[in-house]
């Protein structure tokens, strides 16, 4: 298994979950990736942690007007304002 394949398995494991990066790395026995810049760049190009719901969301779900929140959370906040 190539390092990139393992990285993708970890990212896939995190995507759509409320799990932490630390926990995911421990599950895969890859704690050494915590400070590994190439992995962290790859991770950041695919998912982000929503500040509102705490889920690891695919980057395409990132709200364009508020990059720290997913579209679902922003849509929900707008619904509450109406």
Helices and strands as residue ranges (DSSP letters): H 3-14, H 21-27, G 31-35, H 37-44, E 47-49, E 56-58, G 59-61, H 71-81
